[in-house]
Amino acid sequence: MHNKYTLNIIPGDGIGKEVVPVSLKVLEKLSEKFDFQLKFKFFDYSCDYYLKHGAMMDKDGMKKLADCDAILLGAVGMPNVPDHISLWGLLIPIRRAFDQYVNLRPVKSLKGINGVLKEKKNIDYLIVRENSEGEYSDLGGIIYPDTENEMVIQHSVFSKKGTERIVKYAFELAHHRKKTLTSATKSNGIIHSMIFWDNIFENISKQNPKVITSKFHIDILCAQVVKNPDWFDVIVASNLFGDILSDLGPVCTGGMGIAPSANLNPEGKFPSMFEPVHGSAPDIYGKNIANPIATIWSCVMMLEYLGEKEAAAHLFACIEKITESTKTTPDLGGSLTTTQVGESIIELL
């Protein structure tokens, strides 16, 4: 009996339209080799869609997107649509309606790639970012606009349920890895939400005595992931802090062109979504030079999630063969196009 998977595909904006088709060809080839079946359903939700229809997706978009085993997203955002409209119109609604409360972002040195930390070759840690609440809330507002008393209030939201479940998930991952877990905090400056976060982390760590824990204020943590990346294995962080760390990390290992991510609903009640971290990069869109590795690595994470572990491991090994032989796009010092990188991986498969 073949395993069959339906994937909802949103190429989105900018280089998303270039890296997603390349990744799908790789997935098709892989599915032949490992004997599983993929059905792709395409959605043109994007800034182009917004300019035509006045919304980032159609009215029953979420209902349509729910019907699948996983979602692959290319990128969201273009200069001709304000960021808060594109983000709050597509990406954030998907993450929240499908309760994708775990944003998982691996930071790992790939063979053959010199990141900015050239002498550190074995960087390998996971950022577990809370993905459904925290600092990214639309609660707040402006009072006395356009007067000298103009004032803006922005609320963060930290629930007990939301904080507990992300911390528990991080502990679970730590148990399967090196049994060390770091919490990102800032309780010396942000006294309500971060003390709340620290207390929950402390309580759950008592239930997991085998895991060695540490906590760092986000400012010094940013310094240490650059200076001593080998200190870290799993890092759990709030929405904002996780976002900051997961751009900083990949830049150290080789740039945003290789940074994958997963938005997970661990219970499987809703589909999970996989996407490269790099965004739509309008400055290079249309040149066929965008690095597809971040998206292909996101597909590795998707295959692991779907249970196709062998196929996932094989695809990751092929990515590393490519980086090792410098058959890469210009951002990694290679001279290949987006399409050629995809073709090289397909040849290896």
C-alpha positions as CSV (number, residue, x, y, z in Angstrom):
1,M,0.0,0.0,0.0
2,H,1.5,3.3,-1.1
3,N,1.3,6.2,1.3
4,K,-0.6,9.1,-0.4
5,Y,-0.3,12.7,0.7
6,T,-2.2,15.8,-0.4
7,L,-0.1,19.0,-0.1
8,N,-1.5,22.4,-0.4
9,I,1.0,24.7,-2.2
10,I,1.1,28.5,-1.8
11,P,4.1,29.8,-3.8
12,G,3.1,33.3,-2.6
13,D,5.3,36.3,-3.6
14,G,8.7,37.1,-5.1
15,I,11.2,34.3,-5.0
16,G,8.6,32.0,-3.5
17,K,7.4,31.6,-7.1
18,E,10.9,30.4,-8.1
19,V,12.0,28.2,-5.2
20,V,8.7,26.3,-4.8
21,P,8.4,24.9,-8.3
22,V,12.0,23.7,-8.1
23,S,11.3,22.0,-4.7
24,L,8.2,20.3,-6.0
25,K,10.2,18.7,-8.9
26,V,12.6,17.4,-6.3
27,L,9.7,16.0,-4.2
28,E,8.2,14.3,-7.2
29,K,11.5,12.6,-8.0
30,L,11.9,11.6,-4.4
31,S,8.3,10.1,-4.2
32,E,9.1,7.8,-7.2
33,K,12.3,6.6,-5.5
34,F,10.7,6.0,-2.1
35,D,7.4,4.8,-3.4
36,F,4.9,7.3,-1.9
37,Q,2.4,9.4,-3.8
38,L,2.0,13.2,-3.7
39,K,-1.0,15.3,-4.9
40,F,-0.4,19.0,-5.1
41,K,-3.2,21.6,-4.9
42,F,-2.2,25.1,-5.8
43,F,-3.4,28.4,-4.3
44,D,-2.5,31.8,-5.7
45,Y,-2.9,33.6,-2.4
46,S,-0.3,36.4,-2.5
47,C,0.2,40.2,-2.8
48,D,-0.8,39.9,-6.5
49,Y,-4.0,38.3,-5.3
50,Y,-4.5,41.1,-2.8
51,L,-4.1,43.8,-5.5
52,K,-6.8,42.1,-7.6
53,H,-9.3,41.1,-4.8
54,G,-8.6,43.4,-1.8
55,A,-7.7,40.4,0.4
56,M,-4.7,38.1,0.7
57,M,-7.0,35.0,0.3
58,D,-10.6,34.3,-0.5
59,K,-13.4,34.2,2.1
60,D,-13.3,30.5,2.6
61,G,-9.5,30.3,2.1
62,M,-8.9,28.7,5.5
63,K,-11.5,26.0,4.9
64,K,-9.9,25.1,1.5
65,L,-6.4,25.1,3.0
66,A,-7.4,22.9,5.9
67,D,-8.1,19.9,3.6
68,C,-4.6,18.4,3.2
69,D,-1.8,16.6,4.9
70,A,0.6,19.6,5.0
71,I,1.1,23.0,3.5
72,L,4.2,24.3,1.7
73,L,4.5,28.1,1.5
74,G,7.1,30.0,-0.5
75,A,7.1,33.5,0.8
76,V,4.7,36.4,1.7
77,G,5.2,40.1,1.1
78,M,6.0,42.6,-1.7
79,P,6.9,46.3,-1.5
80,N,3.6,47.3,-3.2
81,V,1.5,46.0,-0.2
82,P,2.2,47.1,3.4
83,D,3.9,44.3,5.4
84,H,1.3,44.3,8.1
85,I,-1.5,43.7,5.5
86,S,0.3,40.8,3.8
87,L,1.5,39.2,7.0
88,W,-1.8,39.5,9.0
89,G,-3.8,38.6,5.9
90,L,-2.1,35.2,5.1
91,L,0.7,33.9,7.3
92,I,-0.5,34.8,10.7
93,P,-4.1,33.7,10.1
94,I,-2.8,30.3,8.9
95,R,-0.5,29.9,11.9
96,R,-3.3,30.8,14.3
97,A,-6.4,29.2,12.8
98,F,-4.5,25.9,12.4
99,D,-3.0,26.3,15.9
100,Q,0.5,25.9,14.6
101,Y,1.9,26.9,18.0
102,V,5.4,25.4,17.4
103,N,7.7,27.2,15.0
104,L,10.7,24.9,14.6
105,R,13.8,26.4,13.1
106,P,17.0,24.3,12.8
107,V,20.4,26.1,12.8
108,K,23.0,23.7,11.4
109,S,26.3,23.9,9.6
110,L,26.1,22.3,6.1
111,K,29.1,20.7,4.6
112,G,31.2,22.9,2.4
113,I,29.5,26.2,3.5
114,N,31.4,28.8,5.3
115,G,29.1,31.0,7.3
116,V,30.4,34.2,8.9
117,L,31.7,31.9,11.7
118,K,34.2,30.1,9.5
119,E,36.1,28.5,12.4
120,K,32.9,27.0,13.9
121,K,32.1,24.0,11.7
122,N,29.7,22.0,13.8
123,I,26.9,24.3,14.7
124,D,23.8,22.3,15.3
125,Y,20.9,23.5,17.4
126,L,17.1,23.9,17.2
127,I,15.1,27.0,18.0
128,V,11.6,26.3,19.3
129,R,9.7,29.5,18.9
130,E,6.2,30.0,20.4
131,N,4.1,30.8,17.3
132,S,0.6,31.7,18.3
133,E,0.7,34.5,20.9
134,G,3.4,36.5,22.9
135,E,4.5,39.8,21.5
136,Y,2.8,39.4,18.2
137,S,-0.7,40.4,19.1
138,D,-3.1,42.9,17.6
139,L,-4.3,44.1,21.0
140,G,-3.6,47.8,21.6
141,G,-4.2,51.0,19.8
142,I,-3.5,54.7,19.3
143,I,-5.0,57.4,21.5
144,Y,-4.9,61.2,20.9
145,P,-3.6,60.7,17.3
146,D,-2.0,63.7,15.6
147,T,-1.6,65.7,18.8
148,E,1.3,66.3,21.1
149,N,-0.2,63.7,23.4
150,E,-0.2,61.0,20.8
151,M,0.3,57.6,22.5
152,V,0.4,54.0,21.3
153,I,-0.2,50.9,23.4
154,Q,0.8,47.5,22.3
155,H,-0.1,44.4,24.4
156,S,1.8,41.1,24.6
157,V,-0.3,38.1,25.4
158,F,1.2,35.1,27.4
159,S,-1.3,32.5,28.4
160,K,-0.5,29.6,30.9
161,K,-1.7,27.1,28.3
162,G,0.4,28.7,25.5
163,T,3.6,29.0,27.5
164,E,3.3,25.5,29.0
165,R,2.7,23.7,25.8
166,I,5.7,25.3,24.0
167,V,8.0,24.7,26.9
168,K,6.8,21.0,27.2
169,Y,7.4,20.5,23.5
170,A,11.0,21.9,23.8
171,F,11.7,19.5,26.7
172,E,10.4,16.6,24.7
173,L,12.8,17.5,21.9
174,A,15.7,17.9,24.3
175,H,15.0,14.4,25.6
176,H,15.5,13.0,22.1
177,R,18.7,15.1,21.5
178,K,21.5,16.0,23.9
179,K,19.3,16.6,26.9
180,T,20.2,20.3,27.2
181,L,17.7,23.1,26.9
182,T,18.1,26.8,27.1
183,S,15.3,29.3,27.7
184,A,15.4,32.8,26.2
185,T,14.1,35.4,28.6
186,K,14.3,39.1,29.6
187,S,12.8,39.1,33.0
188,N,15.2,41.8,34.3
189,G,13.5,44.3,32.0
190,I,10.1,42.8,31.0
191,I,8.8,42.1,34.5
192,H,5.3,40.6,34.0
193,S,5.3,38.4,30.9
194,M,8.9,37.2,31.2
195,I,8.8,36.4,35.0
196,F,5.6,34.4,34.1
197,W,7.6,32.6,31.4
198,D,10.6,31.9,33.7
199,N,8.3,30.5,36.4
200,I,6.6,28.1,34.0
201,F,10.0,27.0,32.6
202,E,11.2,26.4,36.1
203,N,8.2,24.3,37.1
204,I,8.4,22.2,34.0
205,S,12.1,21.7,34.4
206,K,11.4,20.1,37.8
207,Q,9.4,17.4,36.0
208,N,12.3,16.8,33.6
209,P,15.3,16.2,35.9
210,K,17.3,14.5,33.1
211,V,17.4,17.6,31.0
212,I,20.1,20.2,31.9
213,T,18.6,23.6,31.7
214,S,19.9,27.2,31.5
215,K,18.3,30.6,30.9
216,F,19.8,33.6,29.2
217,H,18.5,37.1,28.7
218,I,17.9,37.6,25.0
219,D,20.6,40.2,24.6
220,I,23.5,38.1,25.9
221,L,22.0,35.0,24.3
222,C,22.3,36.7,20.9
223,A,26.0,37.4,21.7
224,Q,26.6,33.8,22.9
225,V,25.0,32.0,19.9
226,V,27.5,33.9,17.8
227,K,30.5,33.5,20.2
228,N,29.8,30.0,21.6
229,P,27.2,28.3,19.3
230,D,28.4,24.9,20.6
231,W,26.9,25.7,24.0
232,F,23.4,25.2,22.6
233,D,21.2,22.3,21.5
234,V,17.6,23.2,22.0
235,I,16.5,26.9,22.6
236,V,13.0,27.7,23.6
237,A,11.8,31.3,23.1
238,S,8.8,33.5,22.9
239,N,7.4,34.6,19.5
240,L,9.5,37.8,19.2
241,F,12.7,36.4,20.7
242,G,12.5,33.2,18.7
243,D,12.0,35.3,15.5
244,I,15.2,37.3,16.3
245,L,17.3,34.2,17.1
246,S,16.2,32.3,14.0
247,D,17.4,35.0,11.7
248,L,20.7,35.4,13.6
249,G,21.4,31.7,13.7
250,P,21.3,30.9,10.0
251,V,23.3,34.0,9.1
252,C,26.1,32.5,11.2
253,T,25.9,29.2,9.3
254,G,25.6,30.4,5.7
255,G,22.8,32.9,5.2
256,M,19.0,33.1,4.9
257,G,19.1,31.1,1.6
258,I,19.5,27.9,3.6
259,A,17.2,28.6,6.6
260,P,14.2,26.2,6.8
261,S,11.2,26.2,9.2
262,A,8.2,24.3,10.2
263,N,4.9,25.7,11.7
264,L,3.6,22.7,13.6
265,N,0.4,21.6,15.1
266,P,1.9,18.7,17.0
267,E,-1.5,17.1,17.8
268,G,-2.3,16.8,14.1
269,K,-5.7,18.3,14.6
270,F,-4.9,20.8,11.8
271,P,-2.3,20.7,9.0
272,S,1.2,21.9,9.7
273,M,2.9,24.3,7.3
274,F,6.5,24.4,6.1
275,E,8.3,27.4,4.7
276,P,11.8,28.9,4.1
277,V,12.6,31.7,6.5
278,H,14.1,34.0,3.8
279,G,11.0,35.9,2.7
280,S,10.2,37.1,-0.8
281,A,13.5,38.9,-1.6
282,P,12.0,41.2,-4.2
283,D,15.5,42.6,-5.0
284,I,16.5,39.3,-6.7
285,Y,13.1,38.1,-7.8
286,G,13.0,37.2,-11.5
287,K,16.7,36.6,-11.9
288,N,16.6,32.8,-11.2
289,I,19.4,33.1,-8.6
290,A,17.4,32.5,-5.4
291,N,18.8,29.7,-3.3
292,P,16.2,26.8,-3.2
293,I,18.0,25.0,-0.4
294,A,15.9,26.6,2.4
295,T,12.7,25.4,0.7
296,I,14.1,22.0,-0.1
297,W,15.3,21.6,3.5
298,S,11.8,22.7,4.7
299,C,10.5,19.8,2.5
300,V,12.9,17.5,4.5
301,M,11.2,18.7,7.6
302,M,7.8,18.1,6.0
303,L,8.7,14.6,5.0
304,E,9.9,13.8,8.6
305,Y,6.6,15.2,9.9
306,L,4.6,13.0,7.4
307,G,6.6,9.9,8.6
308,E,8.7,9.5,5.4
309,K,11.9,9.5,7.5
310,E,14.1,7.5,5.1
311,A,13.2,9.8,2.2
312,A,13.8,12.9,4.4
313,A,17.3,11.6,5.4
314,H,18.2,10.8,1.8
315,L,17.1,14.3,0.6
316,F,19.1,16.0,3.4
317,A,22.2,14.0,2.4
318,C,21.7,15.2,-1.2
319,I,21.5,18.8,0.0
320,E,24.9,18.4,1.8
321,K,26.5,16.8,-1.3
322,I,25.5,19.8,-3.3
323,T,26.8,22.3,-0.7
324,E,30.0,20.3,-0.3
325,S,30.7,20.3,-4.1
326,T,29.8,24.1,-4.2
327,K,27.1,23.4,-6.8
328,T,25.2,26.3,-5.3
329,T,23.7,29.7,-6.1
330,P,25.7,33.0,-5.9
331,D,24.8,33.7,-2.3
332,L,26.9,30.7,-1.3
333,G,29.7,31.5,-3.7
334,G,28.5,29.2,-6.5
335,S,27.4,30.1,-10.0
336,L,24.3,28.0,-10.5
337,T,20.8,29.2,-11.1
338,T,17.8,28.3,-8.8
339,T,16.7,25.7,-11.5
340,Q,20.2,24.2,-11.9
341,V,20.5,23.6,-8.1
342,G,17.2,21.8,-8.2
343,E,18.4,19.7,-11.2
344,S,21.7,18.8,-9.5
345,I,19.7,17.5,-6.5
346,I,17.4,15.5,-8.8
347,E,20.4,14.0,-10.5
348,L,21.8,12.9,-7.1
349,L,18.4,11.4,-6.2
